[in-house]
Amino acid sequence: MAARAGRGGPPATIRLPLDRALGHVLAEALGALTDLPSFDTSAMDGWAVAGPGPWAFEAGAGLLAGRGPAPVLPDGTAVRIATGARVPPDTTAVIRSEHAHVDEARGLLHARRSVVTGQDIRPRGQECRSGEQLVPAGTVVTPAVLGLAAAAGYDALPVVPRPRVDVLVLGDELLNAGLPHDGLIRDALGPMLGPWLRALGAEVSDPRPLGDDAGALRSALTSSDADLIVTTGGTAAGPLDHVHPVLEALGAELLVDGVAVRPGHPMLLARLSPDGPYLVGLPGNPLAAVSGLLTLAEPLLAGIAGRPAQDPYRALVHADVHGHPHDTRLVPVVHRPGRKGGRDHVAPLRYNGPAMLRGIAAADGLAVVPPGGVRSGTEVEILDLPWAPATPWTEGCFT
């Protein structure tokens, strides 16, 4: 573990076979292991021809993909060729089947269109030369990256291990099933955090409900071998809020202890020891916890995994948005295309209180609203959510 980012050293490198590398981050740049293509190939089904036409051909002869080198093609001759087949030496061009006229009786091939030297031939090294960088380090391995790596000759990829995350759910008032009753409420964060953190590229253990038990919390923290521990609730200063006292007893370093953001101001970031895991303490209110996920957990996980940080950008907001008198507000929004040539914009959503999830469930981002709020048509910074844009069922959720 000493080599993992967040544990006192640079990210480790592991090699994973292609079928297991999806979603990981490349630890090293990928250089081409061969020219692509590695030999001159036909880009089309048709005829390989040499010299000027018309061209004589041998009935029944042809070149197929996956076969060995073809013999030299003499001037004035042609041979059928399949897409991907190796082009014979001295080939002038490939004529597509639909652009060729075959005179079977005379054994001659005529071109229906002018022939340009090199047409419909993929020359060796057209896409890349051996040793050329294909993908830089820090790139997330997508299906397309896997395909490119395979084409370039890779069987395994050098990647950064996924950050490992433990999720600890605090609170005696939480139910894991059924309807709320007798002062008890359903745990909304336990089911949400695992998938959310996995969407950020982490390996996540099953959420562990600990109740409001300081001893259980301390034991869970000291026994964890994760890179990051995420707790829910218990970050304020109430009689059952044990996160701060337990961290103090363990000698943890508090890096962030509350922020000027609503919802989410009691979030915290700590490091349990110089070579130990980080801890992100999320508030117990669901939307406040989402704020902590996006502003503390996401950039921290990106650093551990070697992922590029989210590029900040701004968008027009299509409505007045009330602000907090002194703090920044994070407000769920959904992106909308402009009408009649207007600019694209974001629309704020209702149900944006700290205990609400209805707004964020319909959102594809959070608007960063400065103290005092903003007027319609103002540009605001946007924090994207790590999944596809919201769907049209957002009706009824707009302010």
N, C-alpha and C positions, 0 to 999 in steps of 0.2 A: 504493500500500500504506500510505501514511502515515495514512490515515483509518481503517484497520482497528483494531478493538479488539485490544489486545495489541501494537500497534505504535506506541503513544504517543498515540493519539487515540480518540475515540468510534467506535462501529461505523459503517461506511459504510452508505449506503442505495442499493440498486439496485431497479429495477422489473422484475419478471418477469411474463410472461403467466401466466394461471391454470394452464395445463397444465404449467408448470415450477416453480410456487411451492410445491408440496407438500413438507412437511417443513422448510421455511425458517421463520424467526422474523420476525414482523411488526416492522418498524422504526418504524412509526407506527400510531396507533389508526385503525381503519376507521370512518368515519362514513357513514351512509346517504346515497347520492346521490339518492334519491327516497323518497317515501312507499312503504311496503310494507303491503298492496298499493297500487298507484298509482291505483286507482279501485275503487269498490264492485263486488265480484264475487260470483257465486253460489258457495256452498260445496258445493252438491249439484246433481245432475241433478233437474229437477222443473219447477215452475211459479213464475214471478214473478207476484205478485198485488198489486193496489192496492185499498185500502178493504176493506169487509166483503164476505163471500161470500153466496150463490154468485157465481161470476165467469164472465162471458161470454168466450169465446175464439174465435179465428179458426183453423179447421182448416188444418193445414199450415204455419202460421207458427211461427217459433222463433228463438231467439238462441243463437249459437255462440261459443265462445271464439275470440279473435283477431280479432274483427270490430270495426268502429267503434262510435261511440255509438249507443245505441238511442233511439228516440223515447219521449216521455213516455208513461207507462202510465196511462190514465184510470181513475178510480175504478170499481170493479165489473167490471174486466176482468183477464184473465190471459194470459200468453204462455209457451210452453215455453221453458226455459232450460237450458243445459248447464253443468256444473261449470267454473268459471273464466271464464264469459262475463260481460261488463259488465252490471250490473243497470240497468234503465231508471230514469230519474228518477221520483220519487214512488212507487217500489215499497214496499209495506208489509212484505212478507216473501217468502220462498221456501218453497214447500211441496214436500217430497220426493215423487218419483214414487210411492213405495209408500204415501204418506199421502194420496194424492189419488184421488178418484173422478171419472172423466170420463164425462159424459153426452153421447155423440157426437150422438145424435138431436136433443137440444135445444141443443147447443152450450154446455153449462154445466159448470163445474168445481166440485166440492164437496170440502171438507176432511174427512178421516176423523178428524182430531184438532183440538183447539183451536189457533188460529193466534196466535202471539205476535209482536208487532211486532219486526222486525229478525232473525227467526229464519233461520238458514242463509244469512245474508249476511255476507261478510267486508268490513267497512267500510274505506274508504280510511284508511291509516295505522294499522290495527289492530296490526301487528307493530312498526312503527317509523315515525317521522316523518323527513323529510329533514333531514340534519345530525346526527341522533342517533347517539351512539357505539354501534357494534355489537360490536366486538371491541377490547380494549385492546392497546396496543403490548406486545411481548414474548410474544404468543401464538404457539404453534407452529401452522403452517398445516396443518390436517387436511382430509380430504375434506369434512367438514361445513362448515368455514370457507370452503372453495372454493365450495361451493354457496350459502352465504349471501352471499358477495361477489358472485357472479354475479347472484343475485336482486336485489342492491342496486345493480347497474349497473356493476360493476368489470370491466374487461378485463385489467388487470394489477394487481399488488400491490406495495407498498413493503416490501421485506424486507432483512434483514441477510445479506450474503454468507456462505456456509458457510465455516467455518475450514478452511484447507488444511493438511494434515498429511503429513509425510514419515516413513516408518518405516524405520529402519536396524537390521538384524539382525546382531548381533555374535557371533563365536564360530567358531573353526576346526573345532569338533567336530560341526557341524550338517550334516545331509543334507536335501536338498529332495525326495527320492523314495526309494522302496524301504525295506527293512527295516534296522534298526540293525545295525551290524557293525563289528568291529575297533576298538572304542572310540568309534565315531561314533554319534550319535543323531539321530533325526528332529527337525527344527525344528517345534515345536508352536506357537510364537508368531507366526511369519510368517503362516500361514493364518488365525490367530484375530484378529490385531490389526486388519486392514483392515475386516472386517465389523463388529467391535465398535465401532471408531471411527466407521464410517458410521452405526451405530445411534445414536450420540451426536450425529449431525448434521454430521459433518465430510466434506470431500472428501479422499480418501486416495490417495496415490500407491502404486504397486505396491511391496511390501517390497523393500528392497535389501540383499542379503547382503554384508557387508563383511569377514567373518572377524575375526581378531584383528590388525588392521592400523591402527596409530595414524595413519599418514599418510593412509590412505583415509578414516578417520573425520574427521580434520581437514578434508580436502578436501570431504567431503560436507556438513559443517556450514557451512563458509564459502560454499558455492555454493548452498545451499538458499534458496528464496524463500517457504517455507512460513510459516504463522503459528505452527506447533508442530512440533517434531521429536521423535519418540519413538524411543528406542534400547532394545534388549533386551540384557541382560547387560552385563558389564564395569563395574558400578557399585561393586564391592567394592575391595579393596586388594591383589589378587593380582598376580603378575608379568605377566599378560596383560590386566589390567583397565585399559583405556586411557582411560575416560571422564573421570575426574577430572584426570589430567595434561593431556589435550587441552583441557578446559575452562579449566584454569588458564593454559595457554599462550595461549589466545584472549582472556584477560581477562574471561571470563564471570562474571556475578554468581550465586553459589550462594544460592538462596532457601530451599531445603530440602535438607539433606544428611544423610539418614538419619532414620528415625522409630522411635518405640517401639511398633512394630506387628509382629506375627508372623502369617503370613509377610509378607515385604515390607520388612523393616527397612532394607536398603541402597538403597531408592528415593531419587531426588533430583529436584529441580526447579531449573532454572537459566534465566537470561536471557543470551543470547549478547552482546547489546549493548543500549544504551538504546532503540534503534529496531529492534532485531533480533528474531528469533523466540525463543520459549520452547523449552526442552528438558525433556522428562520422561524421566528415565533409569529404566527398569524393570529389576528384577532378572531374571536369566536363568531362574530356576525358574518354571514356569508359573503356579501359584496365587499365588506372590509377585508376579508381574507383574500378575495380575488385581487384587490389592490396590492396586497403584499406579495401575492404570487407574481404579478407582472413587474413590480418595481424592485423587489429584492430577490425572490427565488429565480426568476427567469434569467436576469443578467449573471447571477452567481453560477447557475448551471451552465450557461453558455461559456463562461470562463473556464470551468472545470473540464468541460467536454471539448474545448478548443473551437467552439462554434463562433461564427461571426455574430457580433452584437446586432440587435435590431436597428435598422437604419431609421432615425427619427424623420418624420415628415409632418407637414401641416396640411390641413384641409379646411375648406369653408364649412361653417356650421350653419344649418338652415333652420334657425329659430333662436330666440333669446334664451340664454342659459343662465339661471341664477347661480351666483357664486357664494362661497363662504366669506364672511367679513375679513378673515385674516389668512386662511389656509387655502391651498390648492384643492379643487374638487376633481374627482375622476368620475365621469358621467358616461354610462353606456350609450353607444351610438351605432347606427347602421349606415353603411355607404349607399348613396343613391346617385344614379346618373343624372346629369343635367338635362333639362328639357328645352327644346327649340334652340339648340346651340349654346345653352347655358353651361356653366362649369359644373363638374361633379361636386358633390358635397356630402356631408354627413348630417344625419337627423338624430337629435337626442331622443332617448326613449324614456318612457315613464317607468315607475317602479324602480327608482334608483336609490332608495333608502339603504342604509348599511345592512339591514337584516333581510333585504329582498334579493331574490335571484331571477324574478320574472323578466326584468329588464336585460340583464346580462345574458340570459338564455336566448334572447332574440337579437343580440348584438354581434357585431364582428370587430368591435374595437372599443376603446375607452378614450374619450376626449379629455385632455388636460386643461381644465378651466381655471384660470388665474383668480386670485382673490377679487371679489367684487362682481364676477361674472362677465359675460360677453354678450354683445348684441348680435342679432342675426346678420350673416354676411362676414363675420370676423373669422380669420384663420386661427385655428387652434392646433396644437400638437396632438397626434393620434398614437396610441399604443395599440397595435394589432393583437387580436387573439390568435392563438396558434391552430386555427382550423379554417375551414371554408367560410365564405361570407354567409350571413344570415339568409334565411329563406323567406318567401313572401308571407308566412304566417305571422309576421310582426304587426299585422293590423290590430289596432286597439292598444298598442304599447307606446305610441308616440305621445309626446307632450303636446 
